[in-house]
Amino acid sequence: MSLQVELEHYRNVLIVRLRGELDHHTADIVRHKMEEAILRGNSDHIILSLKELQFMDSSGLGVILGRYKQLKAKGGKMAVCAVNPNVYRLFELSGLFKILTIHENERAALTSLEVVS
């Protein structure tokens, strides 16, 4: 299975929707797209919407952690929402939920970032 990456800008937030499998074959694509959007400077925060992400390995965790550090250095935040149960378990085991907030859906994540008026 491949990976589809959908990027949407909402105010100063980049919403990244991932569908498929985030693994060592697809990690560089996600890394490049997210870095490019962050470096363009119009995204202070990122929301990862993972409802349709069926699988993720350590390469995917590395991409997420790297973008988290990149955003944090700029004073931004990252939130995760709609996490598939298989991916949720990986987040738990890796300890990523200690640094990332998780939300039920994109709207809740946007609210947590104080973007919704």
C-alpha positions as a printed Julia matrix, in Angstrom:
117×3 Matrix{Float64}:
   0.0    0.0    0.0
   1.22   3.49  -0.76
   0.89   6.75   1.11
  -1.19   9.8    0.24
  -0.32  13.13   1.82
  -2.86  15.95   1.84
  -1.8   19.37   3.1
  -4.27  22.11   4.0
  -3.5   25.52   5.44
  -5.98  26.96   7.91
  -4.88  30.35   9.2
  -1.41  29.68  10.65
  -1.9   25.9   10.97
  -0.8   23.23   8.53
  -3.17  20.26   8.61
  -1.45  17.1    7.37
  -3.74  14.19   6.5
  -1.99  10.88   5.93
  -3.62   7.88   4.23
  -1.99   4.5    3.8
   1.35   3.46   5.27
   4.08   5.68   6.68
   7.22   3.56   6.62
  10.82   3.66   5.44
   9.62   3.72   1.81
   7.41   6.81   2.26
   9.0    8.69   5.18
  11.18  10.93   2.99
   8.14  12.12   1.03
   6.34  13.18   4.21
   9.5   14.73   5.67
  10.09  16.78   2.51
   6.5   18.03   2.2
   6.23  19.0    5.85
   9.66  20.66   5.98
   8.88  22.64   2.86
   5.61  23.92   4.35
   7.29  24.81   7.67
  10.21  26.57   6.01
   7.9   28.67   3.84
   6.99  30.28   7.14
   3.22  30.39   6.84
   2.62  27.54   9.31
   3.26  28.12  13.0
   1.54  24.89  14.08
   0.83  21.44  12.63
  -2.07  19.08  13.08
  -1.5   15.48  12.02
  -4.78  13.82  11.09
  -4.14  10.08  11.14
  -7.61   8.57  10.82
  -6.71   6.82   7.57
  -3.09   6.0    8.37
  -3.16   2.2    8.53
   0.48   1.52   9.44
   3.52   3.37  10.71
   7.01   2.16  11.63
   9.97   3.79  13.37
  10.79   5.79  10.22
   7.41   7.48  10.54
   8.02   8.2   14.2
  11.32   9.79  13.24
   9.65  12.06  10.7
   7.06  13.19  13.24
   9.63  13.76  15.98
  11.9   15.7   13.63
   9.09  18.03  12.51
   8.03  18.45  16.15
  11.54  19.63  17.05
  11.63  21.9   14.0
   8.31  23.53  14.99
   9.19  23.79  18.66
  12.4   25.66  17.77
  10.16  28.24  16.03
   7.78  28.44  19.01
   5.11  26.32  17.33
   3.04  23.37  18.48
   2.06  20.03  17.01
  -1.14  18.13  17.73
  -2.38  14.74  16.56
  -5.98  13.77  15.92
  -8.2   10.91  14.79
  -5.52   8.27  15.37
  -6.13   4.76  14.05
  -5.88   2.17  16.9
  -2.79   0.44  15.44
  -0.94   3.73  15.1
  -2.19   4.86  18.52
  -0.48   1.87  20.12
   2.83   2.77  18.45
   2.53   6.35  19.72
   1.92   5.02  23.23
   4.87   2.62  23.15
   7.21   5.28  21.75
   6.24   7.89  24.34
   5.23  10.48  21.72
   2.03  11.24  23.63
   4.23  12.7   26.37
   5.16  15.57  24.05
   2.23  15.66  21.59
  -1.4   16.28  22.44
  -4.01  13.94  20.97
  -7.53  14.97  20.01
 -10.62  13.22  18.74
 -10.87  15.24  15.51
  -9.4   18.17  13.58
 -11.8   20.69  15.07
 -10.8   19.77  18.62
  -7.12  20.0   17.62
  -7.67  23.44  16.07
  -9.45  24.58  19.22
  -6.55  23.34  21.37
  -4.18  25.47  19.3
  -6.53  28.44  19.86
  -7.02  28.91  16.13
 -10.81  28.71  15.99
 -12.49  32.02  16.75
